């Protein structure tokens, strides 16, 4: 069930977005900048949560392949996505309310995780929740809801940080 982790799904989301972007570019169709913002935020948070919360507690890498895989999904893809936005996207295209809509990605994932746990889905970690910090069986609902609220604010702050950077660079005429 490793493919059900937020990390994997956010990387797949990037792959699908960029595949669609290539097709749209080849067909001379516009890309959806707000969707790109959502994808960029989702993968950025993947990187930040992994390196800030998960890796310090359990950096369980034993082989070169595991190390390369970990670096790929938690560092290289996020950085490439961020740099793609910085270097190649036309700036000033995000809707003012887009960062609020970008919250749908983590919220849908959280709801999926709760439903999965209720259905006794077992993740690769052997638990019913994919991550310890949203495991209500481990922490209780009160702490988990506070963590989810904090993560929502984290996503929102980063979303608006992207929005403000994009808007400022757009006003200055950056690509």
C-alpha positions as CSV (number, residue, x, y, z in Angstrom):
1,X,0.0,0.0,0.0
2,X,3.0,2.3,-0.4
3,X,1.3,4.0,-3.3
4,X,-1.4,5.4,-0.9
5,X,1.0,7.7,0.9
6,X,0.6,11.4,0.4
7,X,4.2,11.5,-0.8
8,X,3.5,9.0,-3.6
9,X,0.2,10.6,-4.6
10,X,1.7,14.1,-4.7
11,X,4.5,12.8,-6.9
12,X,2.0,11.1,-9.2
13,X,0.0,14.4,-9.2
14,X,3.2,16.2,-10.4
15,X,3.7,13.6,-13.1
16,X,0.2,13.9,-14.3
17,X,0.3,17.7,-14.3
18,X,3.5,17.8,-16.2
19,X,2.3,15.2,-18.7
20,X,-0.9,17.2,-19.3
21,X,1.2,20.4,-19.5
22,X,3.4,18.9,-22.3
23,X,0.3,17.8,-24.2
24,X,-1.3,21.3,-23.8
25,X,1.9,23.0,-24.9
26,X,2.1,20.8,-28.0
27,X,-1.5,21.6,-28.8
28,X,-1.0,25.3,-28.1
29,X,-3.6,25.2,-25.3
30,X,-3.2,27.2,-22.2
31,X,-2.1,25.6,-18.9
32,X,-4.1,26.0,-15.8
33,X,-1.9,28.2,-13.5
34,X,-4.0,27.7,-10.5
35,X,-3.7,24.0,-10.9
36,X,0.1,24.4,-11.2
37,X,0.0,26.3,-7.9
38,X,-1.9,23.5,-6.2
39,X,0.5,20.9,-7.5
40,X,3.5,23.0,-6.5
41,X,2.1,23.5,-3.0
42,X,1.3,19.8,-2.6
43,X,4.8,18.7,-3.5
44,X,6.5,21.4,-1.5
45,X,4.6,20.4,1.6
46,X,5.6,16.8,0.8
47,X,9.2,17.9,1.0
48,X,8.9,20.1,4.0
49,X,6.9,17.6,6.1
50,X,9.2,14.7,5.2
51,X,12.5,16.5,6.0
52,X,11.0,18.5,8.9
53,X,8.8,15.9,10.7
54,X,9.3,12.4,9.3
55,X,13.0,12.0,8.4
56,X,14.3,13.1,11.8
57,X,12.2,10.4,13.5
58,X,12.6,7.6,11.1
59,X,15.2,8.0,8.3
60,X,15.1,4.2,7.6
61,X,17.2,4.0,4.5
62,X,19.5,0.9,4.1
63,X,20.4,0.7,0.4
64,X,21.5,3.0,-2.3
65,X,18.2,2.4,-4.1
66,X,16.2,3.4,-1.0
67,X,18.3,6.5,-0.7
68,X,17.8,7.4,-4.3
69,X,14.1,6.8,-4.1
70,X,13.7,8.8,-1.0
71,X,15.7,11.7,-2.4
72,X,13.8,11.5,-5.7
73,X,10.3,11.8,-4.2
74,X,11.1,13.9,-1.2
75,X,13.7,16.3,-2.6
76,X,14.4,16.2,-6.4
77,X,10.8,16.2,-7.7
78,X,9.7,18.9,-5.2
79,X,12.7,21.1,-6.0
80,X,12.3,20.6,-9.8
81,X,8.6,21.5,-9.5
82,X,9.4,24.6,-7.5
83,X,12.2,25.7,-9.9
84,X,9.9,25.0,-12.9
85,X,7.4,27.4,-11.4
86,X,10.1,30.0,-10.6
87,X,11.9,29.8,-13.9
88,X,9.3,29.0,-16.5
89,X,5.8,30.0,-15.4
90,X,4.2,33.3,-16.3
91,X,3.8,35.2,-13.1
92,X,0.8,37.0,-11.8
93,X,-1.6,34.3,-12.9
94,X,-2.8,32.9,-9.6
95,X,-6.3,33.8,-8.5
96,X,-6.5,35.6,-5.2
97,X,-8.6,32.7,-3.8
98,X,-6.6,29.9,-5.3
99,X,-4.6,29.1,-2.2
100,X,-7.9,28.4,-0.4
101,X,-8.9,25.9,-3.2
102,X,-5.4,24.3,-3.0
103,X,-6.4,23.1,0.5
104,X,-8.6,20.6,-1.2
105,X,-5.6,18.3,-1.9
106,X,-4.5,17.8,1.7
107,X,-8.1,17.7,3.0
108,X,-9.2,15.1,0.5
109,X,-6.1,13.0,1.5
110,X,-6.9,13.4,5.2
111,X,-10.5,12.3,4.6
112,X,-9.2,9.4,2.6
113,X,-6.9,8.4,5.4
114,X,-9.7,8.5,8.0
115,X,-12.0,6.5,5.8
116,X,-9.1,4.0,5.1
117,X,-8.4,3.7,8.8
118,X,-12.1,3.2,9.6
119,X,-12.1,0.4,7.0
120,X,-9.0,-1.2,8.6
121,X,-6.8,-0.4,5.6
122,X,-3.2,-1.2,6.5
123,X,-0.4,0.9,5.2
124,X,3.1,-0.2,4.5
125,X,4.1,1.0,8.0
126,X,1.7,-1.7,9.4
127,X,-0.6,0.9,10.8
128,X,-4.1,2.0,9.8
129,X,-3.0,5.6,9.3
130,X,-0.2,6.5,6.9
131,X,1.5,9.0,9.2
132,X,1.8,9.0,13.0
133,X,0.8,12.7,13.3
134,X,-2.7,12.0,11.9
135,X,-3.2,8.7,13.7
136,X,-6.1,9.2,16.0
137,X,-5.7,5.6,17.4
138,X,-2.2,6.6,18.6
139,X,-2.7,10.3,19.6
140,X,-6.5,10.6,20.1
141,X,-8.9,12.8,18.1
142,X,-8.2,16.0,20.0
143,X,-4.5,16.2,19.3
144,X,-5.0,15.0,15.7
145,X,-7.6,17.6,15.0
146,X,-5.2,20.3,16.3
147,X,-2.4,18.9,14.1
148,X,-4.8,18.9,11.1
149,X,-5.7,22.5,11.9
150,X,-2.1,23.4,12.2
151,X,-1.3,21.6,8.9
152,X,-4.2,23.4,7.2
153,X,-2.8,26.7,8.4
154,X,0.7,25.6,7.2
155,X,-0.7,24.8,3.7
156,X,-2.6,28.1,3.6
157,X,0.4,30.2,4.7
158,X,2.6,28.5,2.1
159,X,-0.2,28.8,-0.5
160,X,-0.4,32.5,0.1
161,X,3.3,32.8,0.2
162,X,3.4,31.4,-3.4
163,X,0.5,33.7,-4.3
164,X,2.2,36.8,-3.0
165,X,5.6,35.9,-4.6
166,X,3.8,35.1,-7.9
167,X,1.8,38.4,-7.8
168,X,4.8,40.5,-6.9
169,X,7.0,38.9,-9.6
170,X,4.1,39.3,-12.0
171,X,3.9,43.0,-11.3
172,X,7.6,43.3,-11.9
173,X,7.2,41.6,-15.3
174,X,9.0,38.4,-14.5
175,X,8.1,35.5,-16.8
